[in-house]
Amino acid sequence: MGISDLGAGRNARFHYFERHKLLRGGLLVLRCSPADAVTLAVAHLVAEGFTAREDNLNARLRESGSPWLAQAVEIGDAKGSWATGFLTDLIEDTPLVFLNRFQRGIAPTLVMVTARVLPENTTELVVFPHMGSTGDPSGARGAAGRLRAAYAAIEAASSTDGTMVSYESLRGIRNDGSPASQQMVRELLGWR
């Protein structure tokens, strides 16, 4: 069963028995423009079922004098992440519906994609996920597999065309003014 069989955006699901890992971010240094880096990352996240948000973040960042470009993508739905009743699955029209019991809705997850210019004609690209405060906590890590697949695709694409300088997995991110930090996600998007 491929990613397209598990839905996208608000309807995205994950396999219940999928091995859950923590949501992690990624820090890449690339030889391209910040706009190209953001475009590359967003394209691979959308290919994994995330939906791009239209928030006009770059205009707000420019007004505040920030050196960053940013785009937010999201996946999951609070209501859809809660497990449905076992009895409901048994009384549906067909017994095959029971197999859906082994899939869970992904809890709301926002991923901030940000990039800025570094010295020596390189760009720092930060991709960092933020779990929402709503939804079923057991579905909160449902986006982890899709994120890992997107990171692998971004790394492969940038390695193939020679733009990759380095990649580092991030467990956390400091509130240092980066749009990917929790504080800035709250201020810019009201994400909780």
ZIWO-V10326 format. One line per field, one symbol per residue. burial: 1 if it has 9 or more other ideal C-beta (glycine too) atoms within 8 Angstrom, else 0. Layout:
# ZIWO-V10326
burial=???
This chain:
# ZIWO-V10326
burial=000001011011111000000011111111110101110111011101111110001001100000011111111111011100000010000000110010111111111111110000011111111111001100111111111111101110110000010010010010000111100111011000
